[in-house]
Amino acid sequence: MMRSFVWKTMSVALLLAPLNIVTSVAQTRVTVVKVYDGDTVTLADKSRVRLIQIDAPELAESECYADKSRQALESILKSQTITFVEDSKLEKVDMFGRKLGYLFAGKVNINLKLVEIGAATPYFYNREKGDFANKLLSAAKTAQSKRLGLWKECPGTKLNPFSKVQTSRGLALTSSNQCDPNYGGCIPIYPPDLNCSQIKTLGLAPVRVIGRDVHKLDRDGDGYGCN
């Protein structure tokens, strides 16, 4: 009887005991002195940080929304106390010697914030998921459904967390570059002239011609172009 009582007491204690599984990760107060693009910064100690688990359009390749992504990161970092936090599950330094991690402005996860506003997308390099993978993917799906940021201005952009984001070069839809009323869907207004290769890259083919075919996409005159 006593043995049974002891066993029951131990079982209850184990159920009620807190799970003290604490993962230790490096957290460092840092000063950002330069924003290279939407996912890379330079710190005061001259080290570079690659924001982990996200990817922003390439500024060097003039990809759609690249400059706005960089501006978004600069705006979030402005006049903020920034903390660098490593991911407990992932590598700490990449092949280029850049530190890998998250930047926090107070309690705001900046990596996550960039995805929430459509300035970046999730990127799980080597298919590895870190501490915030689920939140990043959920935020991207929401931003995409609401057509925020690059999801609005860069037609044809795909959400694939296992691949770097690819947006079309220099074909963002801005306030001065809206949809051309001569076509169904949302074809960038003329000029500049676009060919079917570019239209297909944007994911907008085939195109229905409902007005004047200024881009000369409908070669056979059947009312549809790039089909």
N, C-alpha and C positions, 0 to 999 in steps of 0.2 A: 504493500500500500504506500509506504514511504517512498519507494523507488518510483512509483507511478506519479506521486505528487511532485517529486523533484523534476521528473522529465517534463511534466506539464508546465511547471514554473519556468524551466529553461526555455521551452518552446514559446511561451508568451513573451518572455524577455527578448528573444531573438526577433520576434515579429514587431515589437515596439521599438527596438533599438534603431537609431538613425543610421542611414547608409552613408558613412563618412568617407566616400570616395572622392577625393579632391585631386584634381589634375593641376599640377603646377605649370604655369606658363609665364614667360617673361613679359613684364609690363614696364615700359619705360616712357617717361615724359620726354618729348622731343620737340624740336623746333624745325618746321619746314621752311626752307629758304627758296625752293624753286619747285614749280609744278611743271613736269616735262610734258605729260599728256593726262588723259583721264584716269590712268591707273598707275602712274609712276611719279615719284617725287624725290627730291634731294633734301637731305637734312643738314643741319648746321655743322655736323661733324664730317660732312662731305660724303657720307654713305648714301646709297640710293635704296629706296624702298619700293618694291613692286607689291601693290595691293593684291593680296592673294584671293583666289577663288572668283575673281571677276575679270572681265576684259572690256576695254573701251576701244572705239574706232581708232585706227592708226593715224596720228597727226602727220607723220613723215610721208605717208602715202596719200595724203589729202582725202581720206575716206569721209563719207557722209557723216556728219555730226561730230567729227573728231575735235574741232575747235570748241564747239559748244560743250562737249564733255569735259575738256580741260577747264573751261570757264566755270563749269558747275563745281568741279573739285576745288578750284581756287576760291570760289564764293563760300563753300562750306568751311574751308580751312581758315578763312579770314578772321583775324582777331579772336581766335579760339585757342584754348589750352588743349594741346594734342597729346594723346597717349598712343604709343605703339604696342600692339599686343600680338604675340605669336599664336599660331594655331597649334593646339595640343596634339593633333593627329598628323600634321604634315611637315614637310621639309622646312628648314629655317632660312636657307640661302639657296638661290637658284644658280644655274650654270654660269651666269654672268656676274656672280658675286653680289647680287642685290639681296637685301634682306626681304624676307617674305612674311607678310602678316597683315593685320588690320590696323587702321587708324581710327581712333575714337576722339570725338569732340564732346567732352563730358561723358554722358552715357550713350551718345549717338554713335552707332557703328557706321562709319563713313562709307565703307565698302558696300554695306547693305543699302545705305541711303542713295548712293549713286544708281543702284539697280532699281530702287523704288521710284525714282524720278525719270527713269528711262535714259540715263546718261551712260550706262554700262549694262552688260549682261553677265550672267553666271558663267564661269569657265572652270570646270573641274579637270585640271591638267592630269593626264594619265588616268582619267576616270576616278580620281581620288576625291572623296568627299570629306570636307573639314567640319569644324565645329558649327558653322552656320549654313551649311549646304542647303538644308531644307527651307530655311527662311529666305535664302537668296533665290532659290528656284520659285518659291511661292510669290515673292515680290516681283519677279520678272514676268510671271504669268499675269499678275494683276496689271502691271504697267503696260504689257502688250494688249490686254483686253481693253484698257482705257486709252490706248494709243498715245502714250506719254513719250515725250522726248524722241529718241531715234525711231521708236515704233511708229510714230506719225510721219516724221520727216524723211525717213529712209525706207521707202516701199520695197518689199521683197526681203527684208531682213528676217532671218530664220532664228528661232530660239532653239539652240542646241548646246546644252551646258558642257558637252564633251568636245566642243570645237570652238576655236577663237571666233569672235563675232566678225562677220563680213558685211560691210555696208558699201553701197556703190560709191564710186569716186565722184565727188562734186555734184551730186544730183539730189541734194536735200531739197525738200519742199518747204520753203520759207514763206513769209508774208508776201514777198515779191515774186515768188515762184510757186504759184498754186496750180490746181488742176486745170488742164486745157479743156474748155467747153466743147471742143470739136470731137472729143473722144469719150467713150464710156469708160468707167473706172476713173483712175486718177493719174493721167499722163502729165508729166511736167510741161508747163506752158512753153510755147515756142516764142523766141529762141531761148536756148540753143537748139539746134537740130539734133534729133535722136534717130538712131537706126535700130533695126530689129534686134541686133545683138545686145545693145544696151537695154532695150525694153525687156528682153528675156532675162537679163541679169537682174533687173529690178523685180522680176517675178510678175510682170503685168501682161504678158502675152497669153492668149491672143487679144488683140485690141479691136473694139467695135468703133467704126468711124460713123459719127452722127452729125458731122458738119463738114468743114473743109479739111482735107487730109494734108495739113501743112507739113507733116513729117514724112509724107510719101511712104506710108507703111503698107497701104493696101495696093499691092502691085497688080492684082488681077481684077480689081474693081468689084469684088463681091461684098463689100461693106465691112470686111474684117482684115486686119493687118497682122503680120507676124505669126500666122497660123501654119 
